[in-house]
Amino acid sequence: MINPEILDHDFPTYLKVIAEFTENELIPAENEMVEAGEVPVRLVERMAQLGLFAITIPREYGGLGWSMEQQVLLTFEFTRASCVYRSRFSTVIGLCSQAILDHGTEDQRRQLLPAMAAGTLVTAFALTEEFAGSDAGALRTTARRRGDVYVLDGSKRYITNAAWADAFVVFARTDEAEPGAAGVSAFIVDAKLPGVRTALPAIMNGHAEAPVGEIHLDGVEVPAANLLGGPEGEGKGLTMALRGINHARMHVAATCIGQATRMLEETTAHLIGRSQFGSPLSELGAVQAMLGASFAEMEAGRALAIESARAFDTGVIPRHRIAAAKLYGSEMAGRVADRCVQLLGGEGIVGPHPVPRMWRDVRALRIYEGSSPIHERNLAKAMIKQVGADGALPDSYRV
Ligand SMILES: Cc1cc2nc3c(=O)[nH]c(=O)nc-3n(C[C@H](O)[C@H](O)[C@H](O)COP(=O)(O)OP(=O)(O)OC[C@H]3O[C@@H](n4cnc5c(N)ncnc54)[C@H](O)[C@@H]3O)c2cc1C
């Protein structure tokens, strides 16, 4: 539950609370988390108390209702710690709550959002399947209507929080005659229903302490009332997912900045303290070139994220700029991580330094929420279409 005083904080005070939580509790507990192989329960409880499950949910549904720009500023702070921590609440604040907020019926909003904001109802977003990854519209999970229920059959994989979730937003094909996106609907599925089974992978390369999981649905009877958006929601599942996906991409873009910030802080401190050839490594020109370039690229990513978030807050979702922010941010975080590992030398490979762990973690940011090649392809397609239509680029700044 959210501590009552948190609800009274103005944004600058709240931002400070989260910055202090990151510095005093999340970062110091990283090694404990790695040893335990999961985020310690007491920290998940602290996240809930401090309202981290609530930052995107409006006040009328029990959340904190911060704007996208404020959410991005918060993300810069809490992702100075391992991005694994963020995974524990990311599916609630992004993909799931935003789809319910935008497209759920009022009953669904009132029933789900307050518990999600309080951190007592953890939700996972179940879209990806073995034969439907980048091509999500090819999914094969089916939902067949039988009286007052839909019967769900199929399997999902790579689902963040599958193992911890109380409920899933599951995408399934309600129209089997329609092979593409138009035949897909979204359902809120209680994780305890008979026929639901989850499984964790044996190995994770990065994000190890917040493993993604499989969800198997075997004849699961889901009440028809759990069709997202009510009867009108049938066949609109993937359209409904879009706001949450854009929202999540914005947060991933901001996560890349938080991770780069921490890696550069840690690496610069190391370089100041370590001498070779009679002087600190930080005095070597080649080393400084890598640091300076990294700083400039990180700040470009920060500006792009803030600018896209401000545009988001005007009400028209700038999806191409958001895609660019996510693409650039995740590629930037990868370059910065690689340089930092290089600058740490053997410590970048051997031992418990946080940077090599973050290097492994940020690799996944180039794959989920749209892989980099998919963003490049989609941006190019949008450019060609828009310029062909009116000569301007998509999400154009032209006046
Ligand atoms: C840590 C993590 C968390 C995740 N969390 C979730 C979650 O919560 N919910 C969920 O539903 N899914 C989740 N996913 C799944 C994620 O969305 C998919 O991994 C992603 O969409 C890519 O699908 P795929 O892995 O099947 O790769 P594929 O679709 O097989 O693609 C593999 C690679 O091929 C290339 N490629 C594919 N298509 C094209 C194209 N048209 N043009 C150019 N290149 C292309 C890209 O380089 C791509 O990375 C998560 C994944 C990871 C790794």
The ligand as a Gaussian input file, in Angstrom:
#p B3LYP/6-31G(d) Opt

LIG

0 1
 C       13.953000      -9.292000     -21.193000
 C       12.759000      -9.423000     -22.073000
 C       11.510000      -9.052000     -21.595000
 C       10.373000      -9.217000     -22.391000
 N        9.136000      -8.934000     -21.860000
 C        8.014000      -9.196000     -22.604000
 C        6.709000      -9.026000     -22.028000
 O        6.567000      -8.609000     -20.879000
 N        5.626000      -9.334000     -22.784000
 C        5.734000      -9.795000     -24.075000
 O        4.708000     -10.056000     -24.693000
 N        6.966000      -9.964000     -24.641000
 C        8.095000      -9.682000     -23.936000
 N        9.353000      -9.879000     -24.488000
 C        9.455000     -10.375000     -25.845000
 C        9.951000      -9.343000     -26.849000
 O        8.942000      -8.411000     -27.124000
 C       10.424000     -10.105000     -28.078000
 O       11.604000     -10.798000     -27.714000
 C       10.670000      -9.199000     -29.269000
 O        9.449000      -8.706000     -29.772000
 C       11.391000      -9.925000     -30.400000
 O       10.722000     -11.111000     -30.710000
 P       11.569000     -12.476000     -30.799000
 O       12.374000     -12.601000     -29.577000
 O       10.638000     -13.560000     -31.143000
 O       12.582000     -12.223000     -31.977000
 P       12.300000     -12.418000     -33.585000
 O       10.971000     -11.851000     -33.951000
 O       12.597000     -13.824000     -33.928000
 O       13.405000     -11.472000     -34.166000
 C       14.789000     -11.749000     -33.971000
 C       15.602000     -10.634000     -34.592000
 O       15.379000     -10.629000     -36.003000
 C       15.431000      -9.304000     -36.486000
 N       14.144000      -9.004000     -37.175000
 C       12.928000      -9.576000     -36.988000
 N       12.023000      -9.057000     -37.824000
 C       12.660000      -8.125000     -38.561000
 C       12.267000      -7.223000     -39.610000
 N       11.011000      -7.178000     -40.083000
 N       13.194000      -6.391000     -40.129000
 C       14.474000      -6.398000     -39.673000
 N       14.910000      -7.242000     -38.691000
 C       14.025000      -8.084000     -38.146000
 C       15.679000      -8.392000     -35.291000
 O       17.060000      -8.160000     -35.130000
 C       15.202000      -9.225000     -34.127000
 O       15.835000      -8.848000     -32.909000
 C       10.503000      -9.706000     -23.709000
 C       11.775000     -10.045000     -24.200000
 C       12.882000      -9.924000     -23.398000
 C       14.221000     -10.331000     -23.943000

